[in-house]
Amino acid sequence: MQTTQSLRNSLEQKKGQKRQIQANIKRYESEITESKRNLVRHEQAREIIKEVGRKTMQQLEFHISEITSLAMEAVFPDPYQLKVAFVERRNKTECDLVFQRDGFETKPLEEAGFGAVDVASFALRVASWSMQNPHSRNVLILDEPFKHLKGLEANRQVLKMIHEISKKMGIQIIMISDERIPREDIIELSDRTFE
């Protein structure tokens, strides 16, 4: 048989355990309340970040497509427009680039011709450089960037475009050319030429 003293001791232990459990409950309730507040803040922050991301993608989309489309217009009589689309794949945002003309879309490497791809590639480099903050050195070094561009007039137009971009954006462009147009035109549209 248990004595009164041992029952008292057992009762006091149980009371102590009860107080400890009540204190733990209060602490856990407080932690749950704080976690709920943090969850709401994180969800709000995530929505803000998503919105900033959407607006940034819209600005990038406009900037990239505008510069590239202008370059295409400067070179070709019936130019493609570049369409930029940001899409979610495998929980990541990816960028799809397609050419568009007369309401039809085409993948650049499949049907547009490599001359158009060369011009678009150059324009994308310029657009990429222009978005850097701060700008890296204002020099682009290019090795026959328009080697697939066909036709005397298109090659003249591309040199005019490069000359204009160089002046307007303050970019020094060092380019190796395989002389697809007369040397006189190259000399006229360049600040310096070397053989």
C-alpha positions in Angstrom: 0.0 0.0 0.0 1.1 3.5 -0.8 1.4 5.9 2.0 -0.1 9.3 2.0 3.3 10.9 1.5 4.0 8.9 -1.6 0.6 9.8 -3.0 1.3 13.4 -2.3 4.7 13.2 -4.0 3.0 11.5 -7.0 0.3 14.2 -7.1 3.0 16.9 -7.0 4.9 15.3 -9.8 1.7 15.1 -11.9 1.0 18.8 -11.1 4.5 19.6 -12.2 4.0 17.6 -15.4 0.7 19.4 -16.0 2.3 22.8 -15.6 5.1 21.8 -18.0 2.6 20.5 -20.5 0.5 23.8 -20.2 3.7 25.9 -20.6 4.6 23.8 -23.7 1.1 24.2 -25.1 1.4 28.0 -24.6 4.8 28.0 -26.3 3.6 25.9 -29.2 0.5 28.0 -29.6 2.7 31.1 -29.7 5.0 29.5 -32.2 2.0 28.5 -34.4 0.6 32.0 -34.3 4.0 33.4 -35.3 4.4 30.7 -38.0 1.0 31.7 -39.4 2.0 35.4 -39.5 5.3 34.4 -41.2 3.4 32.3 -43.7 1.1 35.2 -44.6 4.2 37.5 -45.0 6.0 34.9 -47.1 3.0 34.4 -49.3 2.7 38.2 -49.7 6.4 38.5 -50.5 6.1 35.6 -53.0 3.2 37.4 -54.8 5.3 40.7 -54.9 8.3 38.8 -56.3 6.0 37.1 -58.9 4.6 40.5 -60.0 8.1 42.0 -60.2 9.2 38.9 -62.2 6.2 39.3 -64.6 6.9 43.0 -65.1 10.6 42.4 -65.6 9.8 39.7 -68.2 7.5 42.1 -70.0 10.2 44.7 -70.1 12.8 42.2 -71.3 10.3 40.9 -73.9 9.7 44.3 -75.3 13.4 45.4 -75.1 14.7 42.2 -76.8 12.0 42.0 -79.5 12.1 45.7 -80.2 15.9 45.9 -80.8 16.0 42.7 -82.8 13.0 43.6 -84.9 14.5 47.0 -85.7 17.7 45.4 -86.7 15.8 43.0 -89.0 13.9 46.0 -90.5 17.2 47.8 -91.2 18.6 44.9 -93.2 15.7 43.1 -95.0 12.9 44.4 -97.2 10.3 42.0 -95.8 11.7 41.4 -92.3 10.7 38.9 -89.6 9.7 40.3 -86.3 11.2 38.6 -83.2 8.6 37.3 -80.7 9.8 36.6 -77.2 7.8 34.3 -75.0 8.6 33.4 -71.4 7.2 30.0 -70.5 7.3 27.8 -67.4 8.9 24.4 -68.0 10.0 21.9 -65.3 9.4 24.6 -62.6 11.8 27.0 -64.4 11.1 30.1 -66.6 12.5 29.6 -70.1 12.6 32.0 -73.0 11.3 30.9 -76.5 12.3 33.0 -79.5 10.3 32.8 -82.7 10.2 34.8 -85.9 6.9 36.1 -87.0 5.9 37.4 -90.4 2.4 38.0 -91.8 0.8 36.3 -88.8 2.8 33.1 -89.1 5.4 32.0 -86.6 8.5 30.0 -87.4 11.4 28.8 -85.4 14.5 30.8 -86.4 16.8 27.8 -87.2 14.2 25.8 -89.1 12.8 28.0 -91.8 14.0 31.6 -91.6 17.4 31.2 -93.2 20.8 31.7 -91.5 21.2 35.2 -92.7 18.2 36.3 -90.6 19.5 34.3 -87.7 22.9 36.1 -88.0 21.2 39.5 -87.9 19.0 38.5 -84.9 22.0 37.0 -83.1 23.9 40.3 -83.5 20.9 42.3 -82.3 20.5 40.0 -79.3 24.1 40.6 -78.3 23.5 44.4 -78.5 20.3 44.1 -76.5 22.0 42.0 -73.9 24.9 44.4 -73.6 22.5 47.4 -73.3 20.7 45.8 -70.4 23.8 45.3 -68.3 24.0 47.6 -65.4 26.7 48.8 -65.1 27.7 48.2 -68.7 30.7 46.1 -69.3 33.4 47.5 -71.6 31.8 49.1 -74.6 33.5 46.8 -77.1 32.0 44.0 -79.2 34.5 41.7 -81.0 32.8 39.8 -83.8 34.3 37.2 -86.2 32.3 37.2 -89.4 28.9 37.6 -87.6 27.0 37.8 -90.9 28.7 35.0 -92.8 25.3 33.5 -93.9 23.8 36.8 -95.1 23.2 36.7 -98.8 23.0 39.5 -101.3 25.0 42.7 -101.9 22.2 45.0 -100.7 21.6 43.1 -97.4 25.3 43.2 -96.6 25.4 46.9 -97.3 22.4 47.5 -95.0 24.0 45.4 -92.2 27.1 47.6 -92.3 25.0 50.7 -92.2 23.1 49.3 -89.2 26.3 48.4 -87.4 27.7 51.9 -88.0 24.5 53.5 -86.7 24.4 51.3 -83.6 28.0 52.0 -82.9 27.4 55.7 -83.0 24.1 55.8 -81.1 25.1 53.4 -78.3 28.7 54.3 -78.0 29.9 50.8 -78.7 33.2 50.1 -80.4 32.7 47.2 -82.8 35.7 45.3 -84.0 34.6 42.9 -86.7 36.3 40.5 -89.1 34.6 40.6 -92.5 35.0 38.3 -95.5 34.2 41.3 -97.9 30.8 40.5 -99.3 30.5 44.0 -100.6 33.0 46.2 -102.4 36.0 47.4 -100.2 35.0 51.0 -100.9 31.7 50.5 -99.1 33.4 48.8 -96.1 35.9 51.7 -95.9 33.1 54.3 -96.1 31.0 52.7 -93.3 34.0 52.0 -91.0 36.1 54.2 -88.8 39.2 52.1 -89.6 39.9 49.1 -91.7 42.9 46.8 -91.6 44.0 44.1 -94.1 
